[in-house]
Amino acid sequence: MALSTARISKPVYEECCRYLVCDVEPELSRGDIRMFKILLYDEFRDGIAASNMLGNADPDIFIKGASKLSTEDDHEKIIDLISINKLRFPGWFEQFYQKMRDNWNYIDPASADADEVRERWLNLNAFTARLTLHLPDDEIIRFGMYTLSDALAQKKWLRRDRFFRTWYDEDPDAANGHIPAAAQWILLAGEYLYMSKFTTTPGMPTCKDYWVTWRQMFHRVEITIDEESGVEEQTRKWAIMAGEGMDAVVQKFMGPKVRWVRCEGRYHGYH
């Protein structure tokens, strides 16, 4: 069938999206799936933007899929699908954005399935950071600022004992959910965040304004090594990588000689 005359119905389109994004077994013919893939991978990437689709899929399909998948290839596949819907259907991306806001309410679970919940939160943040680069939209940065600010808020790190060890006030173990997710934004979209002028509220600081504070908080995770803190070794590794990523971003824009330095026993800033 010629691409110019190809048609695919909304139910088939949504089922194909679930098949590609969520990796579920579809109740579809092979011909339906093949036609969908042709429309997606040939027409869209040729710039036609799948204008012959009749879809307009539920945004939850993509959000749930993104939280289940972790690789860059999988996330880019989802971003392709989002791009199609954004270009083809006016108002669809606003629906997607609202559904994202509804899902941005992470509370670290104190339960047996904590690892699975944390992994999905990490995946969703990694996906959204990648989405920020593929579909530049200042409003998407909002989610990164929420995650970073929530994970690295100073008030969560004020508990200290006489040995100057620190704990996460929400729950010592909660850092293992918040910190890896926050690190994704630095590692995948750090430069974009640093240069953005976006603020969550007019007159409030930008990501660049928060940079030193966030860097200091990642460092606190790096040096929290006692078992009582609840910080896992993999969480510390994410914090170390994020800190190094933040330093690299600053050096790119301020010069290679700029270093994160310690002043009177505390990490103070870039000089």
N, C-alpha and C positions, 0 to 999 in steps of 0.2 A: 504494500500500500504506500502511495506517495506521502511524504511527510506533510505536504501542503494540504492534504485532505484528511489526514489522520484525526480521529476524535477519540476522547477517552472520558468516560462519565465520572461524576464526582464520587460515587461509591467505590468504583474501581481505583480512582486516583488515591483516595484516602487509604484504601487497603494496600496499595502499592507503597505508599509512604510508610505505613506500619511495617511492611515487609523489609524495606530498605533500611529504615531507621531503627526499628525495635527488634529486628531479627526474629520475627514471628512467622510461623508457617501460614501463608495466605490461602484463602479459599478462592483462588483465581486460576484461570487457565494460563498456561505458559505463554500463549499469544498476548494476553493482557499485560503480563509482566514485561514481555519483550517490547511491546509497543511503548510502555511507560519508559523503559530504559532508553529507547531510541529518542523519545521526546526530550528526556532529561539530558542525556549525555551528548546527543548530536545537536538538536535544535538550540538548546540553551547556550551551549558553549560556542555555537556559531553566531550568537547574538540575536536570535529570533525571540528569545525569552519565552519560549513555550506558549506563544500566543493562541495556539489552538487547543489549549487545555481548558477544561470546564471545571477545574478542581475547587480551589479555595479550601484547603484542608484545615482541620482543627489545630491551632497552635500547640495544644498540649501534646500532640503526637511528637513534635520535634523536641520539646522541653524534656519529656520523659525519656525519649531516645537518647538525647545528649547526656543525661545523667547516668545512663547505663553503659555508654561507650566511652573509651578513653583515648583512642589513637587519633592522631592528626587527620589521617585519611577518613576515618569515620565522621569526625566532626566537620570536615570540609564537605562531605557528602550531604550532611544535614544543612550546612550553610547554603549549598547549591539549591536545595529544595526551598529554603526560606527566601532566597533571592528570587526564585521563580514566583512565589506567591506575592512577594512585595512588589514586583514589577507588573504582575498580571492583574492584581486585585487591589484597587484603591481602598485604603482603610484597613487592609489585612495586617500590615505591620504594626499598627496601633493596637490591634487586638493581641497580637503576639507580645508586644511590649507590656501590656496590662497583665497578661498571663504570667510573664516573667516576674513582674512585681509581686503577684500573688504567691509565687513560689519562693520569693527571696525572704524567707522567714526562718532561717536555720537556727535550731536550738540543739546543742550537742546532746545526744541521747545517753542516758545511763542505763543501758539495756544490753542484752546479749547480742543484738544485731547492730551494735554501734559501729563495727567495722564496715558493714555494708552501707549504712547511712552516711558515714563519713566519706566513703569512696564515691558515692553518688554526688555528694556536695562538692568534692574535689573535681569530679568530671564536669559538673555543670559550670563551675567557675572557669575551668580550662576552656570549655566550649565557648563561654560568653566572652572570654578574653580574645579568643580567636575571631569570634564574630565581630568584635570591635574593630579589628584590623581589616576584615573583608568588607564590612558594611559600616564604614565610619559614621557614627552617629553619637553625638555628645551624650545623649540620654542613656546610651548603653554603658558609658563610663560610670554612670551613677552606681551600677551594680558592683563594679570594682571598688569604688570608694566605700560603699557600704561594707563589703567583705573585709577590706583592709582595715578600716576604722574599727569595725566590730572586733576583729581578731587581735588588733594591736593597741586597743585603747589603754592608756596608761593606768586608768583606775583598776584594770584587771591585774596589774602587775605590782601593786603597792605592798602586798604582804611580804614581809621579810622577817627572818629570824636573826639571832645574834651573829650568825655566820654570813649574813647578807645574801642568803639564798632567797629566791623569789618563787611565788606560787601563782597559779591562775585562779582568781577569786571565784569565778563562776563555778568551777569545779576543777581541781588539779588536772584531771584527765581530759577536760574539754579542749585544752590546747591542741590535742591530737586531731581534733576535727577542724578547728578554726585555722590554725597556722598553715597546714599544707594547702588549703584552699586559697588562702591569701597569697601564698607564694606563686601560685599560677599566674596571677595578674602581673607580677614583676617579671617573671621568666618569659611570658608569652607576649605581653603588651607593655612592658616597662617604659620603653621610649615614648610610646604614644601617650601613656598616662602622664609622664614627666612634662611633656610639651603641651598638654591640653590646658586650655583656659577654663574648662568646665568646673562649676561648683554646684553642690547639691542645693544650695540656697544662695541667692544673690548677696554678694558681699562676704561670703564665707571663703576659707582658704581653698586653693587648688591642690591637686595632687603634689605638685612641686613644692608648695608651701608645707605640706605634711611630710615631705620626703625624709628629712632628718629624724623626725619623731618616729616614723615607721621603721627607719633603719636601726634606731636605738632599740626599739622593741624586738625586732628580729634578733639583735645581738643578745638581748636578755634570754631569749630561747636558746641561743647557741651555748651559753655558759651555764644553763640550768641542767646539770648533769647528775644530780643525786636522785636516787630512786623514789624518794618521798614526793618529789615534785610532780610525778605522774607523766612527765614529758618523755615520750618514747624516742628511741634513737633515730627512727626514720623521720620523725617530726623535726628533730634537731638538724638533720641533713637538709630537709626542705628549707629551714631557716637559714642555714649556712649558704645554700645556693641562692636564696632570695637576696641575702645581704651582699653577696658577691655580684649578683645581677644589678642591684641598685648602685653599687660602686661603679660598675662598668658603664651604666647609663650616664652617671654624673661625669665620668672621665671623658665620655664621648662629646659631651656638650661644653665642658669646662676645661678640658685639657687633660692629657695623660698623667700629668704630675700631681693632680689633685688626689688627696688621700683622705680616707676616713680616719681621724686621729683621736687619741685619747687625751683628755685634759684633766689633770688632778685625779687620776684613777677612774674617770668616767668617760665614756665615749661622747664626744662633744659635737662633732660636726665635720664638714669637709673643709680642708685647707690645702 
